[in-house]
């Protein structure tokens, strides 16, 4: 059965998982400290990284395993607001986005899909979380669906009780401001069993698995 998963979502000690703004020059505006130690090469496997195999890198590799589609919010795709400008923007990732699956971008301003040679395709959808998830599940063809963020998008799916697994990475910094993952979600932890692993690098990995009936 297809699961809805969150991976490698970095979050500060005080619960912020993104900055307050996104611009072309500052895609993580105000939250850069959350990602200072992130080794993004590892998402495609530890064999892609010419470095020691660590707990942090090993858990990062779960990002793509068994995933057949992704859902993301508009701010993860780009800095634009309102109607899409005619500027040729195709995402932050150049000609080879890392996803290599269909990606559903939640936006109030739909536009034609964008396809890439490496199998990535972006589809722009104006619909509530459950409908977007159904589209992604069909595209995933039995594989899992990854919620790629940002935190506002993940929060919508948590509010709708649509998340089966989360890998959260608690970074030992206090931001004091930004976009909170937990706003309005008091008690959400009761739906999950939570395991924690602390790495030598100072990160705390939390693995949230939805409780089974009677579990």
Secondary structure, 3 states (H helix, E strand, C coil): CCCEEEEEEEEECCCEEECCCCCCCCCCCCCHHHHCCCCHHHHHCHHHCCCCCCHHHHHHHHHHCCEEEEEEEHHHHCCCCCCCCCCCCCCCCCCCCCCCCEEEEECCCCCCCEECCCCCEEEEECCCHHHHHHHHHHHHCCCEEEEEECHHHHHHHHHCCCCCEEEEEEECCCCCCCEECCCCCCCHHHHEEEEEEECCCCCEEEEEEECCCCC
